[in-house]
Amino acid sequence: MEPLFTLENVNFDYDGIPALRSLSLTISQGERIALVGANGSGKSTLLRLLDGLYFPTSGTVRFQDQILTPKRMSVPEFNRRFRSAVALVFQNPDVQLFNPTVFDEIAFGPLQLGLSKDAVLKAVNDIIVGMKLESLRDRPPYRLSGGEKKKVALASVLIMEPDVLLLDEPTSALDPRSQSRLIDLIQDWKSTTKTVVTATHQLELLDEIADTVYVMEAGTIISSGTPASILSNTDLLLKANLVHEHRHKHGTTVHSHPHLHGHTHNS
């Protein structure tokens, strides 16, 4: 597979505060990748660079044969092609929900593509049924629960059928059944040419959502490997602050062992 994204020596600062440091990465078409790291490790920033929302302070982010720059993204033809191919679901769904009803929210993207109203109506109805959103159809997104907002945000992206899906903590605020449906979706895409990049704290999901895991710390990638190899490397997980030492006392003896961080830890 030819590289889909190529990042070379990427640095990114927030008002002079480094967020990404000398980061290089290649993502090929059809890969399922997980980005793991503690809060502040740079996962969300990396996803925004891949989505063309941020641009490096130095270094390059290349999509296929094009370097992503503000000038390149301002070219209508390229922007349309890129936005139809790459989609990001934010950790906080309030960032991307702005329409008066759930139906309008999900229909917004397809309508921008100039599809017929009948085609849009069928596509929206199909995804509403498929994601069990019927009861939310006419409700305003701002009145929904956190989990409901997350599902609507996901539906508004999936209806566009992107080639690359970028997910920032996608299972946060989802109930177990909705988490399971999302994992099923990522697994279904394993046999396709679609690419999924997921930033997550939930190490117990790695086997199900990723073929390759990149461990991030202080804005750079410190290790990569299969889910099994990463999860078995306790020293690495401790270094990246993805597990912590749990100490307990038996009589006069103190024992310690690694302990996974909780599911509710936010990025």
C-alpha positions as a printed NumPy array, in Angstrom:
array([[  0.   ,   0.   ,   0.   ],
       [  1.235,   3.502,  -0.826],
       [  1.505,   5.931,   2.093],
       [ -1.686,   7.839,   2.773],
       [ -0.153,  10.221,   5.313],
       [  3.53 ,  10.946,   5.748],
       [  4.671,  13.12 ,   8.655],
       [  8.318,  14.19 ,   8.68 ],
       [  9.972,  15.789,  11.702],
       [  6.756,  17.545,  12.726],
       [  6.794,  20.113,  15.508],
       [  3.76 ,  22.017,  16.731],
       [  3.488,  24.7  ,  19.407],
       [  0.56 ,  26.275,  21.212],
       [  1.669,  29.87 ,  21.785],
       [  5.253,  28.725,  22.177],
       [  4.406,  25.681,  24.29 ],
       [  5.508,  22.484,  22.472],
       [  2.74 ,  19.956,  21.788],
       [  4.46 ,  17.796,  19.156],
       [  8.227,  17.319,  18.91 ],
       [ 10.197,  15.916,  15.964],
       [  7.401,  13.459,  15.195],
       [  7.65 ,  11.263,  12.105],
       [  4.967,   8.777,  11.089],
       [  3.669,   6.989,   7.996],
       [  0.064,   5.811,   7.7  ],
       [ -0.907,   3.525,   4.838],
       [ -4.31 ,   2.958,   3.307],
       [ -6.379,   0.353,   5.145],
       [ -4.444,   0.5  ,   8.428],
       [ -6.169,   0.429,  11.811],
       [ -4.016,   2.463,  14.175],
       [ -4.353,   3.336,  17.85 ],
       [ -2.619,   6.301,  19.457],
       [ -2.161,   5.864,  23.2  ],
       [ -0.606,   8.167,  25.733],
       [ -1.316,  10.081,  28.905],
       [ -3.136,  13.403,  29.027],
       [ -1.059,  16.004,  27.18 ],
       [  0.97 ,  13.494,  25.172],
       [ -0.134,  15.046,  21.864],
       [ -2.723,  12.539,  20.586],
       [ -5.507,  15.056,  19.921],
       [ -3.1  ,  17.54 ,  18.358],
       [ -1.804,  14.85 ,  16.006],
       [ -5.355,  14.014,  14.895],
       [ -6.021,  17.679,  14.135],
       [ -2.911,  17.864,  11.968],
       [ -4.041,  14.755,  10.091],
       [ -7.438,  16.431,   9.582],
       [ -5.898,  19.605,   8.193],
       [ -7.222,  21.746,  11.044],
       [ -3.742,  22.555,  12.381],
       [ -0.484,  22.893,  10.48 ],
       [  3.037,  22.177,  11.744],
       [  5.194,  24.874,  13.261],
       [  7.955,  23.082,  11.359],
       [  8.207,  19.834,   9.427],
       [  5.677,  18.51 ,   6.923],
       [  2.39 ,  16.628,   6.88 ],
       [  1.743,  15.074,   3.486],
       [ -1.572,  13.575,   2.333],
       [ -0.874,  11.292,  -0.603],
       [  1.275,  13.487,  -2.844],
       [  0.336,  16.858,  -1.355],
       [  1.825,  18.751,   1.602],
       [ -0.973,  20.065,   3.814],
       [ -0.66 ,  23.838,   4.184],
       [ -3.193,  26.631,   4.66 ],
       [ -2.641,  27.619,   1.025],
       [ -3.261,  24.086,  -0.234],
       [ -6.392,  23.703,   1.907],
       [ -7.751,  26.972,   0.479],
       [ -7.871,  25.473,  -3.034],
       [-11.556,  24.489,  -3.438],
       [-10.956,  21.36 ,  -5.508],
       [ -8.337,  19.969,  -3.122],
       [-10.295,  20.964,  -0.019],
       [-13.413,  19.208,  -1.344],
       [-11.444,  16.052,  -2.159],
       [ -9.655,  16.052,   1.196],
       [-12.775,  16.751,   3.269],
       [-14.711,  13.983,   1.533],
       [-11.862,  11.541,   2.196],
       [-10.833,  12.422,   5.774],
       [-13.166,  12.953,   8.744],
       [-12.546,  13.591,  12.431],
       [-14.905,  12.802,  15.308],
       [-13.916,  15.093,  18.177],
       [-13.651,  13.962,  21.784],
       [-16.103,  16.729,  22.718],
       [-19.107,  16.431,  20.36 ],
       [-20.291,  19.956,  21.193],
       [-17.469,  21.184,  18.949],
       [-19.124,  19.795,  15.824],
       [-22.877,  19.878,  16.543],
       [-24.598,  23.087,  15.438],
       [-27.821,  22.248,  13.584],
       [-31.345,  22.679,  15.039],
       [-32.258,  18.955,  15.025],
       [-30.485,  15.602,  14.932],
       [-31.92 ,  14.961,  11.463],
       [-30.554,  18.274,  10.19 ],
       [-27.181,  17.547,  11.792],
       [-26.789,  14.22 ,  10.024],
       [-28.126,  15.586,   6.72 ],
       [-25.832,  18.628,   6.686],
       [-22.787,  16.934,   5.143],
       [-24.577,  15.107,   2.313],
       [-26.468,  18.281,   1.417],
       [-23.149,  20.089,   0.902],
       [-22.22 ,  17.469,  -1.711],
       [-25.185,  18.46 ,  -3.858],
       [-27.007,  15.144,  -3.577],
       [-30.706,  15.017,  -4.374],
       [-33.116,  15.448,  -1.481],
       [-34.405,  11.91 ,  -1.981],
       [-30.883,  10.475,  -1.805],
       [-30.099,  12.495,   1.321],
       [-33.364,  11.493,   2.983],
       [-32.695,   7.791,   2.356],
       [-29.096,   8.015,   3.579],
       [-30.095,   9.879,   6.752],
       [-32.943,   7.497,   7.527],
       [-30.678,   4.476,   6.959],
       [-28.011,   5.683,   9.367],
       [-30.572,   6.822,  11.971],
       [-32.052,   3.319,  11.973],
       [-28.661,   1.632,  11.838],
       [-27.368,   3.579,  14.847],
       [-30.652,   3.36 ,  16.8  ],
       [-31.218,   7.106,  16.808],
       [-34.917,   7.09 ,  15.894],
       [-36.037,   8.57 ,  19.217],
       [-33.595,  11.467,  18.813],
       [-34.448,  12.347,  15.213],
       [-36.298,  15.616,  15.88 ],
       [-34.556,  16.665,  19.066],
       [-32.072,  19.567,  19.25 ],
       [-28.506,  18.234,  19.732],
       [-27.775,  20.631,  22.581],
       [-30.511,  18.96 ,  24.641],
       [-28.985,  15.477,  24.341],
       [-26.865,  13.606,  26.868],
       [-23.114,  13.326,  26.346],
       [-23.402,   9.792,  24.972],
       [-26.267,  10.741,  22.651],
       [-24.287,  13.712,  21.323],
       [-21.317,  11.441,  20.652],
       [-23.476,   9.029,  18.631],
       [-24.994,  11.867,  16.589],
       [-21.535,  13.334,  15.893],
       [-20.361,   9.902,  14.765],
       [-23.423,   9.448,  12.542],
       [-22.875,  12.858,  10.929],
       [-19.381,  11.731,   9.939],
       [-20.125,   8.125,   8.948],
       [-22.875,   9.189,   6.549],
       [-20.153,  10.835,   4.446],
       [-18.452,   7.432,   4.033],
       [-14.92 ,   8.823,   4.485],
       [-11.871,   6.841,   3.442],
       [-10.063,   7.904,   6.632],
       [-11.816,   8.044,  10.002],
       [-10.031,   9.857,  12.831],
       [-11.519,   9.138,  16.257],
       [-10.599,  11.094,  19.395],
       [-11.563,   9.079,  22.485],
       [-14.62 ,   7.712,  20.61 ],
       [-15.946,   5.478,  23.395],
       [-15.961,   8.129,  26.133],
       [-19.525,   8.832,  27.359],
       [-20.902,   5.841,  25.423],
       [-22.879,   3.106,  27.126],
       [-21.53 ,  -0.468,  26.754],
       [-23.925,  -1.35 ,  23.917],
       [-22.95 ,   1.743,  21.911],
       [-19.271,   1.033,  22.566],
       [-19.796,  -2.466,  21.211],
       [-21.468,  -1.135,  18.047],
       [-18.573,   1.26 ,  17.452],
       [-16.02 ,  -1.518,  17.895],
       [-18.007,  -3.684,  15.476],
       [-17.862,  -0.872,  12.929],
       [-14.07 ,  -0.567,  13.213],
       [-13.707,  -4.34 ,  12.92 ],
       [-15.99 ,  -4.411,   9.864],
       [-13.651,  -1.958,   8.172],
       [-10.665,  -4.27 ,   8.709],
       [-11.234,  -6.061,   5.389],
       [-11.72 ,  -2.81 ,   3.435],
       [ -9.374,  -0.098,   2.196],
       [-10.689,   2.341,   4.821],
       [ -8.241,   3.682,   7.374],
       [ -9.057,   4.213,  11.057],
       [ -6.863,   6.155,  13.5  ],
       [ -8.125,   6.09 ,  17.087],
       [ -6.77 ,   8.068,  20.02 ],
       [ -7.734,   6.284,  23.22 ],
       [ -6.897,   5.665,  26.87 ],
       [ -8.77 ,   2.372,  26.944],
       [ -5.975,  -0.154,  26.64 ],
       [ -8.402,  -3.055,  26.963],
       [ -9.866,  -2.121,  23.546],
       [ -6.607,  -2.196,  21.597],
       [ -6.867,  -5.802,  20.422],
       [-10.284,  -5.054,  18.927],
       [ -9.683,  -1.671,  17.296],
       [ -6.078,  -1.677,  16.096],
       [ -3.453,  -3.668,  14.262],
       [ -0.684,  -1.208,  15.155],
       [ -0.328,   0.857,  18.335],
       [  1.777,   4.002,  18.67 ],
       [  2.686,   5.073,  22.196],
       [  3.062,   8.833,  22.659],
       [  4.812,  10.772,  25.395],
       [  5.605,  14.491,  25.56 ],
       [  4.592,  15.091,  21.965],
       [  6.462,  12.324,  20.214],
       [  6.195,   8.6  ,  19.491],
       [  8.314,   6.546,  21.87 ],
       [  7.305,   3.057,  20.726],
       [  5.088,   1.149,  18.309],
       [  4.011,  -2.435,  17.824],
       [  1.113,  -4.835,  17.84 ],
       [ -1.457,  -4.504,  20.628],
       [ -0.093,  -7.669,  22.248],
       [  3.505,  -6.449,  22.229],
       [  2.594,  -3.032,  23.644],
       [  0.283,  -4.396,  26.34 ],
       [  2.903,  -6.894,  27.493],
       [  5.562,  -4.182,  27.923],
       [  4.873,  -3.049,  31.479],
       [  7.964,  -0.821,  31.658],
       [  6.841,   1.046,  28.539],
       [  3.295,   1.523,  29.863],
       [  4.65 ,   2.824,  33.164],
       [  7.004,   5.222,  31.353],
       [  4.125,   6.559,  29.242],
       [  1.946,   6.931,  32.371],
       [ -0.66 ,   4.554,  30.958],
       [ -0.522,   2.353,  34.045],
       [  0.471,   3.18 ,  37.581],
       [  2.052,   1.241,  40.395],
       [ -0.567,   0.013,  42.846],
       [  0.9  ,  -0.606,  46.298],
       [ -0.687,  -2.618,  49.056],
       [  0.536,  -3.923,  52.383],
       [  0.449,  -7.453,  53.734],
       [  1.599,  -7.372,  57.325],
       [  4.98 ,  -5.672,  57.272],
       [  5.558,  -6.305,  53.551],
       [  4.574,  -3.802,  50.83 ],
       [  3.835,  -5.193,  47.368],
       [  3.455,  -3.213,  44.157],
       [  2.103,  -4.147,  40.741],
       [  1.01 ,  -2.281,  37.607],
       [ -2.594,  -1.152,  37.447],
       [ -4.473,   0.133,  34.378],
       [ -5.83 ,   3.648,  34.509],
       [ -9.615,   3.868,  34.778],
       [-11.978,   4.135,  31.81 ],
       [-13.073,   7.651,  32.734],
       [ -9.623,   9.235,  32.428],
       [-10.006,  11.966,  29.801],
       [ -7.532,  13.054,  27.127]])
